[in-house]
């Protein structure tokens, strides 16, 4: 069921939103409805990670880890010496 809603917005914002809606071939009402829907549905949709993916979390060391770089350099130095 559709219900009418009155909003008070800055005129410049309304004009920009109309231009955006027109360029994306959607009505301003549909654009606002989609936006509000995405805001309200965001909390209900939690991204579930599979146990396999969760078990792999943190396996790859950070590139910013100084010890990792030092250890890798030492490994390569031994390997090719």
N, C-alpha and C positions, 0 to 999 in steps of 0.2 A: 504494500500500500504506500503510495507516495503522499507526502505531506509537505505543504508549503512552509518555507523558512525565510525569515527576513534577517539579513545581516547588514550591519553598518561597517563599511570598510573604506579605506582611503581610496579616492577616485583613481589615482595613479595605479594602485595595485589591481583594481578591478579591470582597468584598461589593459594592463599587462597580462592579466589572467585570461581575458577574452582573446587577446592575440595568441597566447600560448595554446588555448583550447582550439582556436580556429586552425592553427598550423598543425595541430595533431588530430584534426577532424573529429573532435568530440565536443559535446556541449559543456558549457561552464558548469551547469548543474551536475553533469556526470563526472566532470573533473573533481569537483568538490566532494561529491559522494564517494568517489574512489579513494580520495585522500583520507577522508574521515573513516572510511572502512579500513584502510590500511593502518591507521592509528589505533583503532579499537581492536583489530584482530592480531596485532603484533604481540600482545601479551599472551594470547591464547596459543600461539604457534611457537613451541619450543623446538629447537633443532635437536633431534636425538642422534647421538653418536653411537655407532655400533661398538660392542665390546672389543672387537678387533682393532678398530681405529683408536679407541681409547687406550688400549694396551700399547700402541705404537707411539703415543704422545710422549715427546721428550727424547725419543731414541736418537734423533739426529742432533748432534751438538750445535750450539749457536756459533755462528761465524765470528761473533765478537768475543768469544771465549779465548782469552790469551793462552791458557794452558793447552787448549786443543791445538792452536796454531804452533806452539812451541813443540808439543809432542809430535805433531805431524812433520814438522821440519826435521826433528831428530830422527824420526823413522826414515824419511827420505834420504837423509844424510848417511845413515847406516846402510841403507839398501844400495845406494849408488857409490859407496866408497870402496 
